[in-house]
Amino acid sequence: MKQVEERYEASKMAYRDIKNSIDTAKQEGRIEGRTEANIETAKRLLAMGLPTEQVAKATQLPLDMVQNLSY
């Protein structure tokens, strides 16, 4: 009986580890997707002639990143 319980606990731990890895990957993917969308928005705003400071504020991207996009 003890072996069954130990295997069950080990299985639960493995499941939790896998689930945590998947959840972390999903979260990182969402962040990456939002950043890419903000970069595309920043490029369009810069093309419309908005100042880099306003673009950075509107997209919540760092100013230096927006400045690099404008070159």
VMD Tcl script that builds the backbone (N, CA, C; Angstrom):
set m [mol new atoms 213]
animate dup $m
set s [atomselect $m all]
$s set {name element resname resid chain x y z} {
  {N N MET 1 A 0.824 -1.200 0.000}
  {CA C MET 1 A 0.000 0.000 0.000}
  {C C MET 1 A 0.865 1.260 0.000}
  {N N LYS 2 A 1.977 1.200 0.757}
  {CA C LYS 2 A 2.858 2.363 0.845}
  {C C LYS 2 A 3.458 2.700 -0.520}
  {N N GLN 3 A 3.816 1.667 -1.284}
  {CA C GLN 3 A 4.380 1.906 -2.613}
  {C C GLN 3 A 3.369 2.590 -3.526}
  {N N VAL 4 A 2.129 2.201 -3.420}
  {CA C VAL 4 A 1.083 2.801 -4.243}
  {C C VAL 4 A 0.941 4.275 -3.897}
  {N N GLU 5 A 0.952 4.586 -2.613}
  {CA C GLU 5 A 0.842 5.980 -2.169}
  {C C GLU 5 A 2.036 6.799 -2.642}
  {N N GLU 6 A 3.231 6.212 -2.552}
  {CA C GLU 6 A 4.435 6.916 -2.994}
  {C C GLU 6 A 4.398 7.182 -4.498}
  {N N ARG 7 A 3.949 6.185 -5.263}
  {CA C ARG 7 A 3.854 6.383 -6.709}
  {C C ARG 7 A 2.796 7.427 -7.045}
  {N N TYR 8 A 1.706 7.409 -6.292}
  {CA C TYR 8 A 0.647 8.398 -6.505}
  {C C TYR 8 A 1.169 9.807 -6.232}
  {N N GLU 9 A 1.873 9.979 -5.125}
  {CA C GLU 9 A 2.438 11.291 -4.779}
  {C C GLU 9 A 3.460 11.736 -5.823}
  {N N ALA 10 A 4.284 10.805 -6.279}
  {CA C ALA 10 A 5.276 11.133 -7.308}
  {C C ALA 10 A 4.574 11.546 -8.604}
  {N N SER 11 A 3.497 10.864 -8.928}
  {CA C SER 11 A 2.732 11.203 -10.124}
  {C C SER 11 A 2.111 12.589 -9.998}
  {N N LYS 12 A 1.572 12.894 -8.822}
  {CA C LYS 12 A 0.995 14.225 -8.593}
  {C C LYS 12 A 2.054 15.308 -8.722}
  {N N MET 13 A 3.232 15.063 -8.173}
  {CA C MET 13 A 4.314 16.048 -8.255}
  {C C MET 13 A 4.734 16.260 -9.708}
  {N N ALA 14 A 4.845 15.181 -10.464}
  {CA C ALA 14 A 5.228 15.297 -11.873}
  {C C ALA 14 A 4.170 16.082 -12.642}
  {N N TYR 15 A 2.898 15.802 -12.364}
  {CA C TYR 15 A 1.808 16.526 -13.027}
  {C C TYR 15 A 1.894 18.013 -12.714}
  {N N ARG 16 A 2.106 18.343 -11.447}
  {CA C ARG 16 A 2.200 19.756 -11.052}
  {C C ARG 16 A 3.372 20.444 -11.738}
  {N N ASP 17 A 4.504 19.748 -11.818}
  {CA C ASP 17 A 5.677 20.327 -12.485}
  {C C ASP 17 A 5.384 20.615 -13.956}
  {N N ILE 18 A 4.755 19.662 -14.625}
  {CA C ILE 18 A 4.422 19.849 -16.041}
  {C C ILE 18 A 3.426 20.983 -16.205}
  {N N LYS 19 A 2.402 21.000 -15.354}
  {CA C LYS 19 A 1.385 22.053 -15.433}
  {C C LYS 19 A 2.010 23.423 -15.200}
  {N N ASN 20 A 2.891 23.537 -14.219}
  {CA C ASN 20 A 3.563 24.815 -13.959}
  {C C ASN 20 A 4.406 25.247 -15.153}
  {N N SER 21 A 5.086 24.299 -15.786}
  {CA C SER 21 A 5.891 24.629 -16.966}
  {C C SER 21 A 5.014 25.135 -18.102}
  {N N ILE 22 A 3.890 24.484 -18.312}
  {CA C ILE 22 A 2.971 24.898 -19.379}
  {C C ILE 22 A 2.389 26.269 -19.074}
  {N N ASP 23 A 1.967 26.478 -17.824}
  {CA C ASP 23 A 1.398 27.774 -17.440}
  {C C ASP 23 A 2.408 28.902 -17.622}
  {N N THR 24 A 3.663 28.638 -17.245}
  {CA C THR 24 A 4.716 29.640 -17.403}
  {C C THR 24 A 4.948 29.945 -18.882}
  {N N ALA 25 A 4.983 28.913 -19.705}
  {CA C ALA 25 A 5.188 29.114 -21.146}
  {C C ALA 25 A 4.043 29.915 -21.752}
  {N N LYS 26 A 2.816 29.627 -21.330}
  {CA C LYS 26 A 1.666 30.382 -21.837}
  {C C LYS 26 A 1.773 31.850 -21.454}
  {N N GLN 27 A 2.132 32.098 -20.202}
  {CA C GLN 27 A 2.246 33.479 -19.733}
  {C C GLN 27 A 3.339 34.219 -20.505}
  {N N GLU 28 A 4.475 33.567 -20.699}
  {CA C GLU 28 A 5.559 34.196 -21.455}
  {C C GLU 28 A 5.133 34.468 -22.895}
  {N N GLY 29 A 4.373 33.557 -23.481}
  {CA C GLY 29 A 3.886 33.750 -24.841}
  {C C GLY 29 A 2.937 34.930 -24.950}
  {N N ARG 30 A 2.074 35.081 -23.952}
  {CA C ARG 30 A 1.154 36.226 -23.959}
  {C C ARG 30 A 1.921 37.539 -23.864}
  {N N ILE 31 A 2.901 37.575 -22.979}
  {CA C ILE 31 A 3.707 38.791 -22.816}
  {C C ILE 31 A 4.434 39.111 -24.119}
  {N N GLU 32 A 5.016 38.092 -24.734}
  {CA C GLU 32 A 5.736 38.299 -25.999}
  {C C GLU 32 A 4.784 38.800 -27.089}
  {N N GLY 33 A 3.594 38.230 -27.138}
  {CA C GLY 33 A 2.610 38.657 -28.134}
  {C C GLY 33 A 2.172 40.095 -27.938}
  {N N ARG 34 A 1.949 40.486 -26.678}
  {CA C ARG 34 A 1.563 41.875 -26.402}
  {C C ARG 34 A 2.686 42.827 -26.774}
  {N N THR 35 A 3.912 42.446 -26.477}
  {CA C THR 35 A 5.053 43.299 -26.812}
  {C C THR 35 A 5.166 43.468 -28.325}
  {N N GLU 36 A 5.012 42.372 -29.060}
  {CA C GLU 36 A 5.081 42.459 -30.523}
  {C C GLU 36 A 3.969 43.350 -31.073}
  {N N ALA 37 A 2.776 43.229 -30.509}
  {CA C ALA 37 A 1.656 44.073 -30.952}
  {C C ALA 37 A 1.941 45.538 -30.648}
  {N N ASN 38 A 2.506 45.809 -29.474}
  {CA C ASN 38 A 2.839 47.187 -29.112}
  {C C ASN 38 A 3.920 47.756 -30.024}
  {N N ILE 39 A 4.859 46.934 -30.421}
  {CA C ILE 39 A 5.910 47.391 -31.336}
  {C C ILE 39 A 5.300 47.754 -32.690}
  {N N GLU 40 A 4.398 46.925 -33.187}
  {CA C GLU 40 A 3.743 47.226 -34.464}
  {C C GLU 40 A 2.916 48.505 -34.362}
  {N N THR 41 A 2.224 48.678 -33.252}
  {CA C THR 41 A 1.454 49.908 -33.038}
  {C C THR 41 A 2.385 51.109 -32.995}
  {N N ALA 42 A 3.513 50.962 -32.308}
  {CA C ALA 42 A 4.481 52.055 -32.214}
  {C C ALA 42 A 4.999 52.438 -33.598}
  {N N LYS 43 A 5.281 51.448 -34.422}
  {CA C LYS 43 A 5.760 51.738 -35.780}
  {C C LYS 43 A 4.721 52.532 -36.565}
  {N N ARG 44 A 3.459 52.152 -36.437}
  {CA C ARG 44 A 2.401 52.874 -37.153}
  {C C ARG 44 A 2.254 54.298 -36.628}
  {N N LEU 45 A 2.324 54.468 -35.314}
  {CA C LEU 45 A 2.203 55.809 -34.737}
  {C C LEU 45 A 3.371 56.692 -35.155}
  {N N LEU 46 A 4.563 56.121 -35.181}
  {CA C LEU 46 A 5.732 56.882 -35.631}
  {C C LEU 46 A 5.586 57.270 -37.098}
  {N N ALA 47 A 5.062 56.350 -37.910}
  {CA C ALA 47 A 4.860 56.642 -39.332}
  {C C ALA 47 A 3.843 57.760 -39.527}
  {N N MET 48 A 2.929 57.912 -38.567}
  {CA C MET 48 A 1.931 58.982 -38.628}
  {C C MET 48 A 2.506 60.311 -38.155}
  {N N GLY 49 A 3.744 60.266 -37.631}
  {CA C GLY 49 A 4.408 61.492 -37.225}
  {C C GLY 49 A 4.296 61.841 -35.755}
  {N N LEU 50 A 3.791 60.940 -34.927}
  {CA C LEU 50 A 3.711 61.236 -33.498}
  {C C LEU 50 A 5.104 61.252 -32.886}
  {N N PRO 51 A 5.340 62.125 -31.906}
  {CA C PRO 51 A 6.637 62.174 -31.228}
  {C C PRO 51 A 6.916 60.866 -30.475}
  {N N THR 52 A 8.189 60.522 -30.387}
  {CA C THR 52 A 8.570 59.264 -29.741}
  {C C THR 52 A 8.085 59.192 -28.295}
  {N N GLU 53 A 8.088 60.310 -27.594}
  {CA C GLU 53 A 7.645 60.307 -26.198}
  {C C GLU 53 A 6.171 59.913 -26.095}
  {N N GLN 54 A 5.352 60.437 -26.993}
  {CA C GLN 54 A 3.927 60.094 -26.979}
  {C C GLN 54 A 3.710 58.631 -27.362}
  {N N VAL 55 A 4.474 58.172 -28.319}
  {CA C VAL 55 A 4.355 56.777 -28.746}
  {C C VAL 55 A 4.738 55.847 -27.597}
  {N N ALA 56 A 5.818 56.178 -26.903}
  {CA C ALA 56 A 6.246 55.359 -25.770}
  {C C ALA 56 A 5.168 55.328 -24.695}
  {N N LYS 57 A 4.574 56.465 -24.440}
  {CA C LYS 57 A 3.527 56.534 -23.420}
  {C C LYS 57 A 2.294 55.744 -23.852}
  {N N ALA 58 A 1.902 55.880 -25.110}
  {CA C ALA 58 A 0.701 55.205 -25.613}
  {C C ALA 58 A 0.859 53.686 -25.654}
  {N N THR 59 A 2.046 53.223 -25.988}
  {CA C THR 59 A 2.273 51.780 -26.139}
  {C C THR 59 A 2.858 51.136 -24.890}
  {N N GLN 60 A 3.273 51.950 -23.941}
  {CA C GLN 60 A 3.923 51.484 -22.711}
  {C C GLN 60 A 5.222 50.733 -23.002}
  {N N LEU 61 A 5.861 51.112 -24.109}
  {CA C LEU 61 A 7.183 50.584 -24.426}
  {C C LEU 61 A 8.225 51.550 -23.883}
  {N N PRO 62 A 9.420 51.052 -23.547}
  {CA C PRO 62 A 10.476 51.949 -23.101}
  {C C PRO 62 A 10.831 52.962 -24.195}
  {N N LEU 63 A 11.128 54.182 -23.773}
  {CA C LEU 63 A 11.437 55.256 -24.716}
  {C C LEU 63 A 12.591 54.883 -25.635}
  {N N ASP 64 A 13.636 54.274 -25.088}
  {CA C ASP 64 A 14.784 53.920 -25.934}
  {C C ASP 64 A 14.400 52.902 -27.006}
  {N N MET 65 A 13.485 52.009 -26.703}
  {CA C MET 65 A 13.029 51.047 -27.703}
  {C C MET 65 A 12.278 51.764 -28.825}
  {N N VAL 66 A 11.417 52.702 -28.461}
  {CA C VAL 66 A 10.659 53.463 -29.462}
  {C C VAL 66 A 11.609 54.302 -30.301}
  {N N GLN 67 A 12.608 54.888 -29.661}
  {CA C GLN 67 A 13.581 55.690 -30.406}
  {C C GLN 67 A 14.332 54.826 -31.412}
  {N N ASN 68 A 14.648 53.597 -31.049}
  {CA C ASN 68 A 15.329 52.690 -31.982}
  {C C ASN 68 A 14.433 52.314 -33.156}
  {N N LEU 69 A 13.131 52.284 -32.933}
  {CA C LEU 69 A 12.197 51.961 -34.015}
  {C C LEU 69 A 12.102 53.086 -35.030}
  {N N SER 70 A 12.366 54.300 -34.574}
  {CA C SER 70 A 12.177 55.452 -35.453}
  {C C SER 70 A 13.342 55.663 -36.410}
  {N N TYR 71 A 14.380 54.839 -36.305}
  {CA C TYR 71 A 15.532 54.995 -37.204}
  {C C TYR 71 A 15.479 54.015 -38.332}
}
mol reanalyze $m
mol bondsrecalc $m
mol representation Tube
mol addrep $m
